[in-house]
Structure formats: structure tokens, C-alpha cells
Amino acid sequence: MKEYTYSVARVRAKETSLMTKQDIEQLISADSYDAALRFARDRGYRADYDSDITAGAQRDLWEFIEEIADKEIIRILRLPTDYHNIKASVKAVFSGIDGEDLLLDGGTADKNEIYKCVKAREYKELDKRLAEVCEEAVMILNQTQDGQLCDIYIDKAMLAAVGDAADKSGDAFMKKYADMLADTSNLKAAYRCTVSGKALPFIENAVYDGGTLNTSALKKAAAGGLDALFEFVEATEYAMCAESMKVSAASFEKRCADEITHFMERARYESFSSAPIIAYFYVKKAEIEAVRLILYAKRSRLGDELIRERVRDTYV
Amino acid sequence: MENIGMVLALTGAALASGLAGIGSAIGVGKAGQAAAGVVTEDPSKFSKVLIMQLLPGTQGIYGLLIAFITLNQIGILGGGAEALSAAKGFMYLAACLPIAIVGLLSAVSQGKAAAAGIMMIAKKPDQMSKGMIFAAMVETYAILALLISILAIFGIAGLNI
């Protein structure tokens, strides 16, 4: 097994600057947007960042990960961004809007390259797998005009890419993370299908055949209604998420994300493996997303409870 | 082959300093990687992590000590080396093995414990003494091996074989 002593030591030192539950709570209960912004700046979201201070934090996170992780790990962590960019590019091109603002930095392929390729329907510049996904997504949207089907296809392609790359890396923690990502995505997809009363053929397409769950049973349960799905989830290792299904969609999605955060906590007891690096990336990214969400919510003057329902648990 | 006793004793001394030294080098190296990681992010912790990094270095010193005593006993140091019986030479070799083997393995393990302790200091600097104790626990077994090697070498000197 490869050892990452230097990298893990850097991660441990960095972890001291992660926001705690109390910090997030304080941010949520800030009186105003300005007060929340001030607090975020005090907690390391630098003032010299551009208007969206979380974009700067995201850049810093990538820089840090580039310095400490292996190429293979970095590639896996970057993959979901590629698929987000494909999704945004395809939709922007089809709806005739300028989609460059929707694209994210941090993928394996340049975001503008993906956009350019989708726009020109010419995918030679892209990696073979990404090119195939772009081509297929464009074809689906062309044939069906159904954005949801296109999203489902791209999401499944992302899970397959992450799963394959994790298997290839041989990193046990990464494999488990990829499995959990597939499982929670499947649970969320099944839940959404059940709530919106989709029929079995649609559900069969929406659920990705991977991860650790018995997907054929999951599909049947989702088609059988909320109670059947509840019963199914109760019997899996995601039983903790089941209760939140009855509360709201947002609450269930947050609970699924929390489940991954709790898995990441196992990395606390590892000193030499890649686990703390992956965990730090995951929790810092979640923290940045939480800060962004809270700041947006504060700017739009949303109620604290509404924010709390959506903000995930933190690591420290 | 009349010098075989001397060759065996010298081999023992070489193993004691060599293997224990290799173990310490690996251990200090591993702890050093962790120390460099912490200091990259927080240079103010240099002195704290340096102490932790040095802990796995003691096995190399123990190995050196045993090698010195052995060389002294057989007369290579300070002159006056006399022919050594094969049995006595073999005994010196055997006496050197505890610190050679335990020194190697314990220094590597102590390096890991020290590296983990250094990571602990990164997160909780006030818990430094506990991190040191965890790493120092491994030292016990190196000291036990050193003790046996020393007792054996001094015991052999008095034997008339």
C-alpha cells in the first residue's frame, strides 16, 4: 500500500482551519448578509477573493490537493466536474443561452473545451470517454427533447466513470467512496421517482446499476410507493436516511450527503493512507458549498430553518 | 580459517550498528516526512515536531554502542587483538543480534508512531506530551534488547573458551 505521510500531515494541519458545527450554526444565525460575510472572512474565506468568495476558496482547495495527492486520485476527484460541465454545456447549447457562466473549473478537461466541442458537435479534442458521453447526451436531447432523460444519462455516466476509475486505482477508501456515491445517488433518484409517481420503466432507466445496493429490488420498491421504498431503505446500511424520507426531499438529500460525511470520519484514525486526503477534499468542498448556500440564502433573506434543513453536517 | 572467531565477532558488530542504523534512518525519515508536512502548513510547530522526529533515532545509537563495546572486547579498538576461538566469535555474533534485529524493527515502528504523533501535534499542539509517550512506548523493547546485548557481551568476555 502506498503511504502518504507528508500529505496526511499537511491535511491534519489544514483540518484545524475547517469550520466546526458551531461555526456553521453561527453563520446561519448571522443577523444579515454582511454579518455572515464578515464571519466567513474571519474564518479564512479571504477578503481578496472576487465577488464570490467561495470561488476563491475552491481554487485554493484544488491547489492544495494538486500538491499532496496522486494523479490518479486527483483525476477521480475531478471527474464529477467534467460531467457537470457536459450537462451544463448540452443544456446551454440546446436552449440557445450563453452557458459559460454555468461551467465549473476543476474538471479533468478544460471547461471551455467541453463547451466548444458540444457547441460544434465535434468531440475529437476530448478524451474518448467524455466524447462518447457528450455525443450520446446530445443525441438523447435531440431525439427526445427531454432534459431529465439527458440528466439521468449523464449522471449515470459520471457514476460509472468514477466507479471504474476507483476500481482501477485499487484504493480501498476511494472504492468505498465511489460505492457510496452510487448508492446515495440511486436512493435519491429512486426517491424522486417515487414522489413524482414515475412508472417502473422510467425508474429502471433512472437507477444506476452499480454500488452496493440491490438495484433491482430498489427499482421495484421505488415503483411500489413511498412505504415500499421506506421498507427497502430501512433494511440497507442507509437505514439512518429512511426517517428523513418522510420529512422532505431536501431533508432526505441532506441525510444522504451526511451519510457520506460520516463515512469520511473514519479517515480520522488513518495516518498513512490516502483516506485523510480524500476525506479532507470532500469535507472542505462540502463546507465551501455550505458557506455559498448560506451566503446566498442570507442575501435572499431566507429563514434560518429553511437553511438549516439544507446545510449538511460538518466533519469537525 | 584461524581468524574465523574474529570474523564472526566483527560481523556481529557490523550487524548491530548496520541494522539498527537502517531502522533508525527509516524511522526518522518517516517521522521527518510528517514533520515536513506539518511545518509546511504551520512553521511555528518546528521545535515541537523536531523532538518527535528524533525519537526513532535512538536505536541507531544503541547499535553503535553495542558495536563499540564488541570491537573493544575483541581488541580491534585500541589494539591488542588476539586470536578468537570460533565459539567465542559466534557468541559475540549472537550477543549482537538482539539490538540488531529489535533495533531495526522497533525503529521502523517507532517512526510510524512518531509520525502519527506529529500529526496529532498538528491538530492538538497541547497534547504533545501524550504523542511523545505513545512513541516512547516502542522504545521499551529497544532498551530491553540493548540490555541483553550488553549483558551477553560482557558475560562472554569472562568465558574461557
Interface residues (C-beta under 8 A of the other chain):
Chain A: T5 Y6 S7 V8 A9 R10 V11 R12 A13 K14 E15 T16 S271 F272
Chain B: K30 Q33 A34 A35 A36 G37 V38 T40 E41 D42 K45 K112 A115 A116 I118 M119 M120 A122 K123
